[in-house]
Amino acid sequence: MSYKIGANITRYYSINFDLPRRKKRIIKFIIIHYTGMKKESEAIRKLSGLRSKVSSHYFIKNNGKVINLVPDRYRAWHAGVSSWKNFKSLNKYSIGIEINNPGHKHNYKTFSSNQILSLIKLLKYLKQKYKIDKKNILGHSDISPNRKKDPGEKFPWSFFAKKNLCFWHKLSEDKLKKFRNFKLKYNEEKIFFKNLYNIGYPKINRSNLKNSKNYLIRAFQRRFRQNLINGKIDQECLLISKNLVES
């Protein structure tokens, strides 16, 4: 059974969440996902069904309608193995928002204007209600780079940054491109990864060094250099990372 709690939000509760009820102050992050499924109806069914063991607090449909699947103050199962700065297992500290999109496995597409408008309203509401720092509005691939790609390179992070709803660098895109594909100097790779850790990204998994580095670089590029995701660090990536740390 579903019923309205506002003009654009409908409750349709999932059973996939943890007790007890969280204190308001423990909510410090908002994590944005895409569903990665072919059909919207299947995604809703998965996020609310017992067998899937997954859920989110909110689901944004193709037409922009928002479904509240888990009440904010309960822990939904959306982030999985994850970390950001000193926080581990971000389900405990976050609100998860799933946006319907087939994702990289099923003909990944641009998010609809209705979805973006609804997300802006929802983020403004949640950010204010829980006093969430814009630097803590993140993508699933930010907190789980070894496992996840969502919301992906078609998610308009720079647009949301202009709305003060996430963080972004302060560099000119045209100037940055001049440094693209320029190789790093000696020791600059270490500086790049140090910058990523200072921003909040998880540290490299030493037991799988090569792949772990590649996943981390691609996660950074999907967020901050979206038109070239090649898993290679160049001077453009380094400059962006430095600017983010300074910001």
Secondary structure, 3 states (H helix, E strand, C coil): CCEECCCCEEECCCCCEECCCCCHHHCCEEEEEECCCCCHHHHHHHHHCCCCCCCCCEEECCCCCEEECCCCCCEECCCCCCEECCEECHHHHEEEEEECCCCCCCCCCCCCHHHHHHHHHHHHHHHHHCCCCHHHEEEHHHHCCCCCCCCCCCCCHHHHHHCCCCCCCCCCHHHHHCCCCCCCCCCHHHHHHHHHHHHCCCCCCHHHHHHHHHHHHHHHHHHHCCCCCCCCCCHHHHHHHHHHHHC
